Amino acid sequence: MTAPTAYPIGSPGQAWTPADVAAWRARQVHQRSYADDVLCALQTLRPRFEALPYGEVVYGDERYPLFAICPEPWRAGLPGVLVTGGVHGYETSGVHGALQFLAQHAQAYVGRINLLVVPCVSPWAYERIHRWNFDAVDPNRSFKDPSPAQEAAALMRLVQPLRGQFAAHIDLHETTDTDESEYRPAKAARDGEPFEPGTIPDGFYLVDDTDNPQPAFQQAIINAVERVTHIAPTDDQGDIIGSPAVARGVIRYPLKALGLCAGVTGARYTTTTEVYPDSPRATPEQCNTAQAVAVCAALDFVLVPPACPSMATETLAASRAGGSCL
């Protein structure tokens, strides 16, 4: 086996200094526009849905306004669902899948669910197609108090007044080949640790919460998404990306302990989607659609209590007739 090439920033065995972070930042190239791709898309939704400003990310002379979409005013008595995308800016289908859900499917849930959608949590990273923010901090390990990431802190402030009112939160992500070629080596270098090569699963999978497992919720999403794209198999050890599979296409992480976005609401039903955009068996369109379908499946599950099988078929049929993705 060929030894991995040393990461070009920092010294082996030593955590990055501020100068190393600055050197890393200087290598990041602006590749796309948050304003063009996200804010313009949100503008087209304004006739139907309200765009709520919830803060601003500021790095030097760059300012990024943050928006959430709320299809209608919050109603007492309806279940709340948070949908987040772009916590990792390079995970493209998380952003565009959330926008696709809003454009094509969100209207079907108006009057039945209190829906809050944040399509792009990390705009600086979105523009540079990177996992980290300006400070080489991973926003999806930063949902804790105090947060080291502006992006996470802003979302936490948005959600805080509504804690206790969310039934579900679905956080849209991707696992890409660059996780292994760039981001994990960079993380090891940043933290002064050796890089241990791993493998990238070919297919869609979900991350459930170790401390609050909801297997029926995860299964409902897997069943829906496999109509659009393939589900990741386990490796020879029965793992997916180094974690034991607890069901087909499902692993578990301790969401709150790790500071993950999916743990921010305290909702009963939580999950992180992981689409694989580099698969030869998936197109960008499939990846976006898989994310939108996953959101619809999560909402449909919330609307059909699994403890009431006698009413499940009738309710789900009504949901589909109303325009759900399934």
Secondary structure, DSSP 8 states (H G I E B T S, - for coil): -------SSS-TTS---HHHHHHHHHT----S-HIIIIIHHHHHHTTTSEEEEEEEEEETTEEEEEEEEESS---TTS-EEEEEE-SSTT-HHHHHHHHHHHHHTGGGGTTTSEEEEES-S-HHHHHHT-SS-TTS--GGG--SSS-S-HHHHHHHHHHGGGTT-EEEEEEEEE--HHIIIIIHHHHHHHHT---------SSBEEEEETTS--HHHHHHHHHHHTTTS-B----TTSEETTEE-SBTTEEEE-HHHHT-GGGSS--SEEEEEEE-TT-TT--HHHHHHHHHHHHHHHHHHHHS-TT-HHHHHHHHHHHHHTT---
